[in-house]
């Protein structure tokens, strides 16, 4: 079975995790501030814009 075919182990694991989440929902908790996320994104954009491609 190819990796992209439906029914592979990752698909089944995702389905199990989704079923668990739906059965026992929990709130998403941000672990970084908006400024930390935006700073990291800005650094990434600088890095890829200087890549020479």
Buried (B, 14 or more C-beta within 10 A) or exposed (E): EEEEEEEEEEEEEEEEEEEEEEEEEEEEEEEEEEEEEEEEEEEEEEEEEEEEE
